[in-house]
């Protein structure tokens, strides 16, 4: 993945509504109608946020009748965790010759 794609994934988590949506989806797939009621937001607002989450790869969706059904993407979450770990690490974790001071000295 490139930096641009990584930024897209990170930006998907920089909104209260999107975080609330992810929390709501932790318990399994939900219909858009249920998310609208649970989060007390409008349909255009939900569509906007779901597009961002889906484009980031964190949420999967499919249409059934007139409603969209959403769920957390296991693959997207795995990729997100791998991406974060690539940035949030220090070489001293894997190379004992590196001494950067991030580890607590005993």
Chimera marker file (.cmm) of the C-alpha trace (Angstrom):
<marker_set name="trace">
<marker id="1" x="0.000" y="0.000" z="0.000" r="1" g="1" b="0" radius="0.5"/>
<marker id="2" x="1.078" y="3.543" z="-0.646" r="1" g="1" b="0" radius="0.5"/>
<marker id="3" x="1.005" y="6.525" z="1.645" r="1" g="1" b="0" radius="0.5"/>
<marker id="4" x="-2.069" y="7.958" z="-0.103" r="1" g="1" b="0" radius="0.5"/>
<marker id="5" x="-4.084" y="4.783" z="0.562" r="1" g="1" b="0" radius="0.5"/>
<marker id="6" x="-2.846" y="4.689" z="4.149" r="1" g="1" b="0" radius="0.5"/>
<marker id="7" x="-4.018" y="8.275" z="4.702" r="1" g="1" b="0" radius="0.5"/>
<marker id="8" x="-7.450" y="7.375" z="3.273" r="1" g="1" b="0" radius="0.5"/>
<marker id="9" x="-7.769" y="4.561" z="5.824" r="1" g="1" b="0" radius="0.5"/>
<marker id="10" x="-6.662" y="6.768" z="8.701" r="1" g="1" b="0" radius="0.5"/>
<marker id="11" x="-8.991" y="9.627" z="7.728" r="1" g="1" b="0" radius="0.5"/>
<marker id="12" x="-11.911" y="7.207" z="7.798" r="1" g="1" b="0" radius="0.5"/>
<marker id="13" x="-11.499" y="7.070" z="11.578" r="1" g="1" b="0" radius="0.5"/>
<marker id="14" x="-11.338" y="10.821" z="12.160" r="1" g="1" b="0" radius="0.5"/>
<marker id="15" x="-15.053" y="11.448" z="12.576" r="1" g="1" b="0" radius="0.5"/>
<marker id="16" x="-17.347" y="10.791" z="15.537" r="1" g="1" b="0" radius="0.5"/>
<marker id="17" x="-20.154" y="9.452" z="13.351" r="1" g="1" b="0" radius="0.5"/>
<marker id="18" x="-17.857" y="6.961" z="11.619" r="1" g="1" b="0" radius="0.5"/>
<marker id="19" x="-16.481" y="5.758" z="14.939" r="1" g="1" b="0" radius="0.5"/>
<marker id="20" x="-20.049" y="5.354" z="16.228" r="1" g="1" b="0" radius="0.5"/>
<marker id="21" x="-20.931" y="3.372" z="13.092" r="1" g="1" b="0" radius="0.5"/>
<marker id="22" x="-17.979" y="1.039" z="13.618" r="1" g="1" b="0" radius="0.5"/>
<marker id="23" x="-19.003" y="0.530" z="17.246" r="1" g="1" b="0" radius="0.5"/>
<marker id="24" x="-22.545" y="-0.263" z="16.133" r="1" g="1" b="0" radius="0.5"/>
<marker id="25" x="-21.249" y="-2.803" z="13.612" r="1" g="1" b="0" radius="0.5"/>
<marker id="26" x="-19.073" y="-4.622" z="16.149" r="1" g="1" b="0" radius="0.5"/>
<marker id="27" x="-22.039" y="-6.804" z="17.048" r="1" g="1" b="0" radius="0.5"/>
<marker id="28" x="-22.592" y="-7.922" z="13.465" r="1" g="1" b="0" radius="0.5"/>
<marker id="29" x="-24.199" y="-6.887" z="10.211" r="1" g="1" b="0" radius="0.5"/>
<marker id="30" x="-26.809" y="-4.143" z="10.287" r="1" g="1" b="0" radius="0.5"/>
<marker id="31" x="-29.271" y="-2.722" z="7.825" r="1" g="1" b="0" radius="0.5"/>
<marker id="32" x="-28.931" y="0.972" z="7.034" r="1" g="1" b="0" radius="0.5"/>
<marker id="33" x="-32.412" y="1.484" z="8.503" r="1" g="1" b="0" radius="0.5"/>
<marker id="34" x="-31.202" y="0.144" z="11.858" r="1" g="1" b="0" radius="0.5"/>
<marker id="35" x="-28.115" y="2.366" z="11.814" r="1" g="1" b="0" radius="0.5"/>
<marker id="36" x="-30.256" y="5.418" z="11.027" r="1" g="1" b="0" radius="0.5"/>
<marker id="37" x="-32.457" y="4.742" z="14.025" r="1" g="1" b="0" radius="0.5"/>
<marker id="38" x="-29.634" y="3.761" z="16.375" r="1" g="1" b="0" radius="0.5"/>
<marker id="39" x="-27.388" y="6.721" z="15.548" r="1" g="1" b="0" radius="0.5"/>
<marker id="40" x="-30.169" y="9.282" z="15.039" r="1" g="1" b="0" radius="0.5"/>
<marker id="41" x="-28.702" y="10.616" z="11.794" r="1" g="1" b="0" radius="0.5"/>
<marker id="42" x="-30.228" y="11.329" z="8.382" r="1" g="1" b="0" radius="0.5"/>
<marker id="43" x="-30.010" y="8.996" z="5.396" r="1" g="1" b="0" radius="0.5"/>
<marker id="44" x="-27.712" y="11.348" z="3.402" r="1" g="1" b="0" radius="0.5"/>
<marker id="45" x="-25.388" y="11.594" z="6.409" r="1" g="1" b="0" radius="0.5"/>
<marker id="46" x="-25.279" y="7.812" z="6.759" r="1" g="1" b="0" radius="0.5"/>
<marker id="47" x="-24.601" y="7.387" z="3.030" r="1" g="1" b="0" radius="0.5"/>
<marker id="48" x="-21.754" y="9.895" z="3.171" r="1" g="1" b="0" radius="0.5"/>
<marker id="49" x="-20.051" y="8.196" z="6.102" r="1" g="1" b="0" radius="0.5"/>
<marker id="50" x="-20.623" y="4.669" z="4.790" r="1" g="1" b="0" radius="0.5"/>
<marker id="51" x="-19.008" y="5.606" z="1.463" r="1" g="1" b="0" radius="0.5"/>
<marker id="52" x="-15.899" y="6.793" z="3.293" r="1" g="1" b="0" radius="0.5"/>
<marker id="53" x="-15.775" y="3.657" z="5.463" r="1" g="1" b="0" radius="0.5"/>
<marker id="54" x="-16.368" y="1.369" z="2.473" r="1" g="1" b="0" radius="0.5"/>
<marker id="55" x="-13.753" y="3.177" z="0.349" r="1" g="1" b="0" radius="0.5"/>
<marker id="56" x="-11.259" y="2.758" z="3.184" r="1" g="1" b="0" radius="0.5"/>
<marker id="57" x="-11.882" y="-0.996" z="3.145" r="1" g="1" b="0" radius="0.5"/>
<marker id="58" x="-13.054" y="-1.128" z="6.761" r="1" g="1" b="0" radius="0.5"/>
<marker id="59" x="-16.703" y="-1.857" z="5.948" r="1" g="1" b="0" radius="0.5"/>
<marker id="60" x="-18.347" y="-4.293" z="3.532" r="1" g="1" b="0" radius="0.5"/>
<marker id="61" x="-21.862" y="-3.807" z="2.179" r="1" g="1" b="0" radius="0.5"/>
<marker id="62" x="-24.518" y="-5.268" z="-0.093" r="1" g="1" b="0" radius="0.5"/>
<marker id="63" x="-27.942" y="-4.152" z="-1.246" r="1" g="1" b="0" radius="0.5"/>
<marker id="64" x="-31.102" y="-6.097" z="-0.471" r="1" g="1" b="0" radius="0.5"/>
<marker id="65" x="-34.280" y="-4.562" z="-1.783" r="1" g="1" b="0" radius="0.5"/>
<marker id="66" x="-34.103" y="-0.855" z="-1.099" r="1" g="1" b="0" radius="0.5"/>
<marker id="67" x="-31.765" y="-1.161" z="1.892" r="1" g="1" b="0" radius="0.5"/>
<marker id="68" x="-28.026" y="-1.480" z="2.212" r="1" g="1" b="0" radius="0.5"/>
<marker id="69" x="-26.582" y="-3.916" z="4.729" r="1" g="1" b="0" radius="0.5"/>
<marker id="70" x="-23.234" y="-3.141" z="6.338" r="1" g="1" b="0" radius="0.5"/>
<marker id="71" x="-20.645" y="-5.119" z="8.272" r="1" g="1" b="0" radius="0.5"/>
<marker id="72" x="-17.080" y="-4.698" z="9.424" r="1" g="1" b="0" radius="0.5"/>
<marker id="73" x="-14.640" y="-6.125" z="6.891" r="1" g="1" b="0" radius="0.5"/>
<marker id="74" x="-12.403" y="-8.720" z="8.568" r="1" g="1" b="0" radius="0.5"/>
<marker id="75" x="-9.882" y="-8.356" z="5.763" r="1" g="1" b="0" radius="0.5"/>
<marker id="76" x="-10.020" y="-4.556" z="5.952" r="1" g="1" b="0" radius="0.5"/>
<marker id="77" x="-9.458" y="-4.593" z="9.713" r="1" g="1" b="0" radius="0.5"/>
<marker id="78" x="-6.511" y="-6.990" z="9.333" r="1" g="1" b="0" radius="0.5"/>
<marker id="79" x="-4.952" y="-4.735" z="6.683" r="1" g="1" b="0" radius="0.5"/>
<marker id="80" x="-5.560" y="-1.665" z="8.856" r="1" g="1" b="0" radius="0.5"/>
<marker id="81" x="-3.845" y="-3.293" z="11.838" r="1" g="1" b="0" radius="0.5"/>
<marker id="82" x="-0.876" y="-4.264" z="9.686" r="1" g="1" b="0" radius="0.5"/>
<marker id="83" x="-0.651" y="-0.721" z="8.323" r="1" g="1" b="0" radius="0.5"/>
<marker id="84" x="-0.755" y="0.844" z="11.792" r="1" g="1" b="0" radius="0.5"/>
<marker id="85" x="1.878" y="-1.555" z="13.099" r="1" g="1" b="0" radius="0.5"/>
<marker id="86" x="4.183" y="-0.545" z="10.245" r="1" g="1" b="0" radius="0.5"/>
<marker id="87" x="4.032" y="3.089" z="11.398" r="1" g="1" b="0" radius="0.5"/>
<marker id="88" x="3.718" y="2.595" z="15.157" r="1" g="1" b="0" radius="0.5"/>
<marker id="89" x="6.848" y="0.602" z="15.780" r="1" g="1" b="0" radius="0.5"/>
<marker id="90" x="10.468" y="1.263" z="16.516" r="1" g="1" b="0" radius="0.5"/>
<marker id="91" x="13.480" y="-0.515" z="15.041" r="1" g="1" b="0" radius="0.5"/>
<marker id="92" x="14.649" y="-1.282" z="18.575" r="1" g="1" b="0" radius="0.5"/>
<marker id="93" x="11.796" y="-3.813" z="18.778" r="1" g="1" b="0" radius="0.5"/>
<marker id="94" x="13.415" y="-6.014" z="16.145" r="1" g="1" b="0" radius="0.5"/>
<marker id="95" x="17.060" y="-4.945" z="16.177" r="1" g="1" b="0" radius="0.5"/>
<marker id="96" x="18.908" y="-5.152" z="19.490" r="1" g="1" b="0" radius="0.5"/>
<marker id="97" x="21.700" y="-2.953" z="18.119" r="1" g="1" b="0" radius="0.5"/>
<marker id="98" x="19.290" y="0.019" z="17.920" r="1" g="1" b="0" radius="0.5"/>
<marker id="99" x="18.971" y="2.017" z="21.128" r="1" g="1" b="0" radius="0.5"/>
<marker id="100" x="16.480" y="4.841" z="20.757" r="1" g="1" b="0" radius="0.5"/>
<marker id="101" x="15.206" y="5.221" z="24.301" r="1" g="1" b="0" radius="0.5"/>
<marker id="102" x="11.604" y="4.254" z="23.574" r="1" g="1" b="0" radius="0.5"/>
<marker id="103" x="11.889" y="1.206" z="25.800" r="1" g="1" b="0" radius="0.5"/>
<marker id="104" x="11.721" y="1.790" z="29.492" r="1" g="1" b="0" radius="0.5"/>
<marker id="105" x="15.181" y="1.453" z="31.034" r="1" g="1" b="0" radius="0.5"/>
<marker id="106" x="15.374" y="-0.871" z="33.996" r="1" g="1" b="0" radius="0.5"/>
<link id1="1" id2="2" r="1" g="1" b="0" radius="0.2"/>
<link id1="2" id2="3" r="1" g="1" b="0" radius="0.2"/>
<link id1="3" id2="4" r="1" g="1" b="0" radius="0.2"/>
<link id1="4" id2="5" r="1" g="1" b="0" radius="0.2"/>
<link id1="5" id2="6" r="1" g="1" b="0" radius="0.2"/>
<link id1="6" id2="7" r="1" g="1" b="0" radius="0.2"/>
<link id1="7" id2="8" r="1" g="1" b="0" radius="0.2"/>
<link id1="8" id2="9" r="1" g="1" b="0" radius="0.2"/>
<link id1="9" id2="10" r="1" g="1" b="0" radius="0.2"/>
<link id1="10" id2="11" r="1" g="1" b="0" radius="0.2"/>
<link id1="11" id2="12" r="1" g="1" b="0" radius="0.2"/>
<link id1="12" id2="13" r="1" g="1" b="0" radius="0.2"/>
<link id1="13" id2="14" r="1" g="1" b="0" radius="0.2"/>
<link id1="14" id2="15" r="1" g="1" b="0" radius="0.2"/>
<link id1="15" id2="16" r="1" g="1" b="0" radius="0.2"/>
<link id1="16" id2="17" r="1" g="1" b="0" radius="0.2"/>
<link id1="17" id2="18" r="1" g="1" b="0" radius="0.2"/>
<link id1="18" id2="19" r="1" g="1" b="0" radius="0.2"/>
<link id1="19" id2="20" r="1" g="1" b="0" radius="0.2"/>
<link id1="20" id2="21" r="1" g="1" b="0" radius="0.2"/>
<link id1="21" id2="22" r="1" g="1" b="0" radius="0.2"/>
<link id1="22" id2="23" r="1" g="1" b="0" radius="0.2"/>
<link id1="23" id2="24" r="1" g="1" b="0" radius="0.2"/>
<link id1="24" id2="25" r="1" g="1" b="0" radius="0.2"/>
<link id1="25" id2="26" r="1" g="1" b="0" radius="0.2"/>
<link id1="26" id2="27" r="1" g="1" b="0" radius="0.2"/>
<link id1="27" id2="28" r="1" g="1" b="0" radius="0.2"/>
<link id1="28" id2="29" r="1" g="1" b="0" radius="0.2"/>
<link id1="29" id2="30" r="1" g="1" b="0" radius="0.2"/>
<link id1="30" id2="31" r="1" g="1" b="0" radius="0.2"/>
<link id1="31" id2="32" r="1" g="1" b="0" radius="0.2"/>
<link id1="32" id2="33" r="1" g="1" b="0" radius="0.2"/>
<link id1="33" id2="34" r="1" g="1" b="0" radius="0.2"/>
<link id1="34" id2="35" r="1" g="1" b="0" radius="0.2"/>
<link id1="35" id2="36" r="1" g="1" b="0" radius="0.2"/>
<link id1="36" id2="37" r="1" g="1" b="0" radius="0.2"/>
<link id1="37" id2="38" r="1" g="1" b="0" radius="0.2"/>
<link id1="38" id2="39" r="1" g="1" b="0" radius="0.2"/>
<link id1="39" id2="40" r="1" g="1" b="0" radius="0.2"/>
<link id1="40" id2="41" r="1" g="1" b="0" radius="0.2"/>
<link id1="41" id2="42" r="1" g="1" b="0" radius="0.2"/>
<link id1="42" id2="43" r="1" g="1" b="0" radius="0.2"/>
<link id1="43" id2="44" r="1" g="1" b="0" radius="0.2"/>
<link id1="44" id2="45" r="1" g="1" b="0" radius="0.2"/>
<link id1="45" id2="46" r="1" g="1" b="0" radius="0.2"/>
<link id1="46" id2="47" r="1" g="1" b="0" radius="0.2"/>
<link id1="47" id2="48" r="1" g="1" b="0" radius="0.2"/>
<link id1="48" id2="49" r="1" g="1" b="0" radius="0.2"/>
<link id1="49" id2="50" r="1" g="1" b="0" radius="0.2"/>
<link id1="50" id2="51" r="1" g="1" b="0" radius="0.2"/>
<link id1="51" id2="52" r="1" g="1" b="0" radius="0.2"/>
<link id1="52" id2="53" r="1" g="1" b="0" radius="0.2"/>
<link id1="53" id2="54" r="1" g="1" b="0" radius="0.2"/>
<link id1="54" id2="55" r="1" g="1" b="0" radius="0.2"/>
<link id1="55" id2="56" r="1" g="1" b="0" radius="0.2"/>
<link id1="56" id2="57" r="1" g="1" b="0" radius="0.2"/>
<link id1="57" id2="58" r="1" g="1" b="0" radius="0.2"/>
<link id1="58" id2="59" r="1" g="1" b="0" radius="0.2"/>
<link id1="59" id2="60" r="1" g="1" b="0" radius="0.2"/>
<link id1="60" id2="61" r="1" g="1" b="0" radius="0.2"/>
<link id1="61" id2="62" r="1" g="1" b="0" radius="0.2"/>
<link id1="62" id2="63" r="1" g="1" b="0" radius="0.2"/>
<link id1="63" id2="64" r="1" g="1" b="0" radius="0.2"/>
<link id1="64" id2="65" r="1" g="1" b="0" radius="0.2"/>
<link id1="65" id2="66" r="1" g="1" b="0" radius="0.2"/>
<link id1="66" id2="67" r="1" g="1" b="0" radius="0.2"/>
<link id1="67" id2="68" r="1" g="1" b="0" radius="0.2"/>
<link id1="68" id2="69" r="1" g="1" b="0" radius="0.2"/>
<link id1="69" id2="70" r="1" g="1" b="0" radius="0.2"/>
<link id1="70" id2="71" r="1" g="1" b="0" radius="0.2"/>
<link id1="71" id2="72" r="1" g="1" b="0" radius="0.2"/>
<link id1="72" id2="73" r="1" g="1" b="0" radius="0.2"/>
<link id1="73" id2="74" r="1" g="1" b="0" radius="0.2"/>
<link id1="74" id2="75" r="1" g="1" b="0" radius="0.2"/>
<link id1="75" id2="76" r="1" g="1" b="0" radius="0.2"/>
<link id1="76" id2="77" r="1" g="1" b="0" radius="0.2"/>
<link id1="77" id2="78" r="1" g="1" b="0" radius="0.2"/>
<link id1="78" id2="79" r="1" g="1" b="0" radius="0.2"/>
<link id1="79" id2="80" r="1" g="1" b="0" radius="0.2"/>
<link id1="80" id2="81" r="1" g="1" b="0" radius="0.2"/>
<link id1="81" id2="82" r="1" g="1" b="0" radius="0.2"/>
<link id1="82" id2="83" r="1" g="1" b="0" radius="0.2"/>
<link id1="83" id2="84" r="1" g="1" b="0" radius="0.2"/>
<link id1="84" id2="85" r="1" g="1" b="0" radius="0.2"/>
<link id1="85" id2="86" r="1" g="1" b="0" radius="0.2"/>
<link id1="86" id2="87" r="1" g="1" b="0" radius="0.2"/>
<link id1="87" id2="88" r="1" g="1" b="0" radius="0.2"/>
<link id1="88" id2="89" r="1" g="1" b="0" radius="0.2"/>
<link id1="89" id2="90" r="1" g="1" b="0" radius="0.2"/>
<link id1="90" id2="91" r="1" g="1" b="0" radius="0.2"/>
<link id1="91" id2="92" r="1" g="1" b="0" radius="0.2"/>
<link id1="92" id2="93" r="1" g="1" b="0" radius="0.2"/>
<link id1="93" id2="94" r="1" g="1" b="0" radius="0.2"/>
<link id1="94" id2="95" r="1" g="1" b="0" radius="0.2"/>
<link id1="95" id2="96" r="1" g="1" b="0" radius="0.2"/>
<link id1="96" id2="97" r="1" g="1" b="0" radius="0.2"/>
<link id1="97" id2="98" r="1" g="1" b="0" radius="0.2"/>
<link id1="98" id2="99" r="1" g="1" b="0" radius="0.2"/>
<link id1="99" id2="100" r="1" g="1" b="0" radius="0.2"/>
<link id1="100" id2="101" r="1" g="1" b="0" radius="0.2"/>
<link id1="101" id2="102" r="1" g="1" b="0" radius="0.2"/>
<link id1="102" id2="103" r="1" g="1" b="0" radius="0.2"/>
<link id1="103" id2="104" r="1" g="1" b="0" radius="0.2"/>
<link id1="104" id2="105" r="1" g="1" b="0" radius="0.2"/>
<link id1="105" id2="106" r="1" g="1" b="0" radius="0.2"/>
</marker_set>
